[in-house]
Amino acid sequence: MKIISTMILQISAIFVFCLVPLTVLAHPHVLDVSERVEVSKEAFLEDLRRVQVIFMGEFHDHVGHHEAQLAVIKALDDDERPLAIGLEMFRRDSQEDLDVWTANKMPLLEFVEVYNQNWSMWPEYSKIFMYARNQEVKMVGLNIPRNITRKVASTGFKSLSSKERLLLGNVQCEVDPTYGRYIRQAMGGYGGHGEQYLYFCEAQLLWDTMMARNLIDFLKENPDYRVLVMAGSGHAWRFGIPRQLVEQSDISYRVVLPEIIGRVDRESVTKDIADYLWLDVGDDGWSF
């Protein structure tokens, strides 16, 4: 009996040893999607420094995703190249308020009022906005008035008035089957169909197109800047804002997405979706 017990312990030890990878990287665990291997923090940041725009996706209410964004912001903010933070959370027409905030010339309570007119969930985003103010990191509003996207999602792009289209610069909004499939996957199997699903896709495409255009306008005026764009995971996918960026310009970029089980995870992610996947290994895995 003692011999059998000893054998079981030895076999168990071998089994456990086989489950442990030979090379265990420290947090964070970032997957290079093309190579299908985890990369070190140093290799990850070195590659991000090769491009002008970094898209970092998020679940808006996921604190860990914002910790990851802030970690990269801090790492890139020490470069000679100036850094700006592009925001889905702010409309372009609120840019003056962002400029005053990052110049450290607006009281906190006053800014929070402005913030709440643009977005919500201040506690989840506050560390990033406070860092930008304290370090005077420029922030760029990329979004468009929400009443326009709501109208498109409800009654379609065709329902926009001539005045509204002129405000958008007469942007086109034609949803192809590839984009429709992407939206369904990015939204976790969104169950809409028919005309209503088309309108929903048109609203998302309009959002992506205009945020890309506003980003390009900023870089035309500020060509020396590197921009880290914070956007909802769907908008940050390669088929979202990045696709519109390359269709309108020749700007280098990388896509970094957080792992979201059921939408984009280590099993389903492809290079058509992202360059890097920040793996979800628990609460302590979202920072350097």
N, C-alpha and C positions, 0 to 999 in steps of 0.2 A: 504493500500500500504506500509506503514511504517512497519507494522508487517511482511509482506511478505519479505521485504528487510532485516529485522533483521534475519529472519529465514534462508535466503539464506547465509548471512554472517556467521551464526553459523554453518551451514552445510559445508560451504567451509573451515572453520577453522578446523572442525573435519577431513575433507578429507585430508587437508595438514598435519595435525598431524599424520595421519595414514601412510602417505608416508615416514615420517622420521623414520629411525631405532631407536630403543630404545638406542642402544649403537653405538655411532659414533666414530670410531677410527681416530686418527690424521694420517696425511700422514706419510709413504706411505700406500697404501691399498694393502696388500699382502694376497692372498687367499691360504689357506691350501687346496690343491686339494682333499686329501683323506677325510677330514672332511667337506669340502664345507663351511668353515667359514673363515672370515678374522682373522688374528692373529696380535698381537702387534709386534712392532719392537723388543722388548726384547725377546719374545718367538721365533720369526723368527731367530734372531741371535744366540740364545742359541742352537737351533737345528742345525744350520749350523756348530757350533763349535764341534758338535759330530762326524763330518765326516772329511775325509782327502781331498776330492776333491769337489769343488762346481762348477757346470757348470752354467754360466749365458749367456743366449742367447741375441741376438741383431739383429736389422736391422742396417746394418753398418753405414748408414747415419743418424740415429736417435739420436740426441743429448741427449734426455731424457734417452734412454737406457744406454748410457755411463755415465750419471749422476748417475743412479742406481748402475751400476757396481762400480763406484768410491766410492759411499757411503758405499757399503759393504766392499770394499777393506780397506777403512779407519777404519771401525768398527773392522775388523778382524786383522788389522795390529798392534793393541795394545795388542794382546795376547802374552803370553810367547812363544807359538809355532810360529816359523818363517813362514812368508807368502811369497809365490811366485805367480806370475801372468802368467798363461799359455796363449799363443797367437796363434790364427789361423793366425794372421796378419804377423807373421815372420816365415821364414823357419828355420829349424834346423841348416842349414849350416851358418846361420848368428848369431849363439849364442855368438860367441866371441865379436861381436859388441854390443850385448845387455849387456853382462857382463861389458864391458868398460863403456857403458852409465850409468848403474845403480850403478857403482862405482864412478860416477860423474867425469869421466876422459876424456870425449869426448865433444867438443864444440857443442852447439846446432845446428848450421848450418851444421856441418859435419854429425851429427846424422840424421838430416832431410833428407839428401841425401841418407843415408843408408835406412832409413824408406821408402822413395819413391821407392827404388829398390825392396822392399818387398811388399808394400801395397800402399794405397792412402788415401785421406781424412784426412790429418794431423790435420786440425782445429778441427774435430770432436773427435779425439783421444788424442789431445795434453795434456789435463789436466791429463789424466791417466799416460801418459809417463813422464810428468814433476813431478808428485807426486812420481812415482817410482824412478826417479833419485834423487830427493831431499831427500827422505826418505830411499834411498838405498834398495828398495824392489826388490828382484830378479825377472827377467822376463825370460820366457822360450819360445823359438821358437819351435812350434809344427808342422809346415807345411812342405810340400815337394815341390820340384821344380814345378812351375805351368805348365811348358811345358809338364810334364808327365800327369797331370790330363787333360790338354787340348787334348792331344793325345788320351787318353782313351775315353773322351767324344765324340771325333770325329770319331775314328775308332775302339774303343773297347779295352778291356784289353788284348785281344789276340794279338793285334798289337804291344805290347811292346816287345822290343828286349830282348835277354838273359841278356845283360849288364844292361839294365834298370831294369829288374826284380831282378837281383842280387843286384843292388843299393837299392832296396826296401826290401831286405831280403827275396826274393822269397815269398812274401805275396800272399795269395789266394784272389780271388774276385768273389764270386758267389752270385748273387742277387736272393733272394727268393721272393715269391709273397708278403709276409708281408712287406719286406723292400721296394718293389716297390710301394705298397699302401701308406706307410709312406712318401716316397719322394713326391708323388703327393699331399698329404695333406700339408706337410711342405712347399712346394713351391707354395701353393695357387692354387692348381688345375692345375699344369703344364700340358700343352696339348699335349706333345709328345706321340708317340706311336710306336709300333713295334721295329725294331732293333735300331733306333736312341734313343728311350727312354731307352732301355736296356743299351746302352753305357753311357747315361747320369747318370743312376743309378749306373753303375759300377764306374764311376768317383767319385761320391759322396761317395760310399762305400769305395773306395780306400782311399779317403781323411780321412774319419772317422777312418778307421783301422790304418792308419799310424800315425795320430795325437794321437790316444790312445796308440799306441806302444811307441811313443816318450815321452808321459807323463809318462808311466810306467817306461821307462828307467831313466827318471829324478828322480822319486821317489825311485827307487832302489839305486841310488847313494846318494839321500838326503831323507832318510826315516822319518826324523823329521819334514819335511815341510808339511804345508797345501797349497794346490794350488787352486786358483780361476781361472777357465778357461773361457776366453772370446772367444766366437765363434758365428758365424751366427746362427740365431734361429733354422734353420733346423739341423745343426750339433749338437746343444746342446740338442735337444730333446732326450728323453730316448732311442729311436731307433737309434740315431746317434752315436756320440763318446761314450756315456755312455755304450751302449750295447757292443761295442767292448772292452771297458775297463773291464767289468765284464767277458767277454769271455776269456780274456787273463790274468786276475789277480783276486785277492780278495781284492779290495780296496773300502772302504766306500765312498759314494758320495750322493749329492743332486742335483736336477735340478731345476733351477729358470728361468722361461721364462717371457718375457714381454708380456702383452696382445696385440695381433695383430688381429684385427677384420678380419674375413674371413679366418684366418689360425688357430689361437688358441686363444680363448676368454673364458670368464667366463661361457658361455653356453656349449661350445664344449670340453673344456679341461677335460682330465681324468688322473688318476694316472699312466696310461701307457705312458703318454706323459711327465708329470712333477710332481714334488713335490709341487712347489709353482708357482703361477701366480701373477706377479706384475701388478696390474690392471691399465689400462690407464684411469685416472681421470682428465687429463689435464696436462699442462706444469709444474705446481707446485707439481705434485704428484710423481716425480721420485727421490726424495732424502729424507733423514731422517730429 
